[in-house]
Amino acid sequence: MAKVPSRGQKIDPGAYNDLVAHARLQSLRLIDSRFDMKATALEENRDNWAYKVGDALSDWHLDCENLTLRGQYAYWAGCSDGRRKPVSLKATYLATYRLSQGCDEEPAIAYLRRVGRFSCYPYFRALFSVLTEQGGLHLPPLPVISEQPRFVR
């Protein structure tokens, strides 16, 4: 896996759009998770709880010889009440894409940032719901992420 470069780089729209047209999801794997719920969360008034949710592309690998692209995504979510965090979840997913042709690093990273994060997030959202429900908390689902994948012009 390689270090994730900063977002400010320009990419070739043709190369990016070719990658979008030819990449196919091969697998999604949960590779790490940590759930924490304070025992007092069951008795607290949840009216002031607010969700804090985030994600990041934490690692990636492009293998043009075997035509695979992998992205490792870190997701985190929790409920906060002021400075207190009665519930939190951190999870890491590995998404692997099959490519039908080789590509450059810049379009591959842009693809993982724009499209790949949407592949794993529904599973993270479901994991949060299952774990909080099993912990005895009946919470609304996490919000959907709103940025849409797009072609570059």
ZICOR-V862637 format. One record per residue. RES is the residue in three letters. PHI is phi as a letter, one per 30 degrees, with the letter a starting at -180 (999 if undefined). PSI is psi in whole degrees, 0 to 359 (* if undefined). OMEGA is omega as a letter, one per 30 degrees, with the letter a starting at -180 (none if undefined). Layout:
RES:PHI:PSI:OMEGA  RES:PHI:PSI:OMEGA
This chain:
MET:999:158:a  ALA:b:161:l  LYS:d:141:l  VAL:d:119:l  PRO:d:168:a  SER:d:163:a  ARG:d:344:a  GLY:d:5:a  GLN:d:142:l  LYS:d:144:l  ILE:b:156:l  ASP:d:117:a  PRO:e:322:l  GLY:d:316:l  ALA:d:319:l  TYR:d:313:a  ASN:d:326:l  ASP:d:318:l  LEU:d:315:l  VAL:e:319:a  ALA:d:334:a  HIS:c:347:a  ALA:d:137:l  ARG:b:134:l  LEU:d:126:l  GLN:c:316:a  SER:a:154:l  LEU:b:132:a  ARG:b:134:l  LEU:d:121:a  ILE:c:349:l  ASP:a:145:l  SER:a:153:l  ARG:b:118:a  PHE:c:136:l  ASP:b:126:l  MET:b:124:l  LYS:d:140:a  ALA:e:328:a  THR:d:345:a  ALA:d:332:a  LEU:d:333:a  GLU:c:354:a  GLU:d:156:l  ASN:d:123:a  ARG:c:10:a  ASP:d:328:a  ASN:c:4:l  TRP:d:141:l  ALA:b:141:l  TYR:d:140:l  LYS:b:120:a  VAL:b:142:l  GLY:a:168:l  ASP:a:162:l  ALA:a:144:l  LEU:d:109:a  SER:c:340:a  ASP:a:160:l  TRP:a:162:l  HIS:a:131:l  LEU:c:123:l  ASP:c:94:a  CYS:d:336:l  GLU:d:316:l  ASN:c:3:l  LEU:h:52:l  THR:b:149:l  LEU:b:126:a  ARG:b:140:l  GLY:b:134:l  GLN:c:124:a  TYR:c:131:l  ALA:c:128:l  TYR:b:147:l  TRP:b:146:l  ALA:a:152:l  GLY:a:167:l  CYS:c:135:l  SER:b:149:l  ASP:b:90:a  GLY:i:237:l  ARG:c:348:a  ARG:d:146:l  LYS:b:87:a  PRO:d:338:a  VAL:b:135:l  SER:a:150:l  LEU:b:133:l  LYS:b:136:l  ALA:b:151:l  THR:b:132:l  TYR:b:150:l  LEU:c:119:l  ALA:c:130:l  THR:c:130:l  TYR:c:140:l  ARG:c:130:l  LEU:c:146:l  SER:c:353:l  GLN:a:158:l  GLY:d:166:a  CYS:a:174:l  ASP:c:163:a  GLU:d:316:a  GLU:e:310:l  PRO:d:326:a  ALA:d:316:l  ILE:d:318:l  ALA:d:321:l  TYR:d:315:l  LEU:d:321:l  ARG:d:319:a  ARG:d:323:a  VAL:c:316:a  GLY:e:321:a  ARG:d:332:l  PHE:d:336:a  SER:d:319:a  CYS:d:332:a  TYR:e:319:l  PRO:e:327:l  TYR:d:321:l  PHE:d:317:l  ARG:e:317:l  ALA:d:320:l  LEU:d:317:l  PHE:d:315:a  SER:d:316:a  VAL:d:313:a  LEU:d:319:l  THR:d:322:l  GLU:d:317:l  GLN:d:334:l  GLY:d:356:l  GLY:j:7:l  LEU:c:133:l  HIS:c:93:a  LEU:c:154:l  PRO:d:159:a  PRO:d:158:l  LEU:d:154:l  PRO:d:156:l  VAL:d:154:l  ILE:d:140:a  SER:c:340:a  GLU:d:133:a  GLN:c:143:l  PRO:d:149:a  ARG:a:162:l  PHE:d:151:l  VAL:c:137:l  ARG:c:*:none
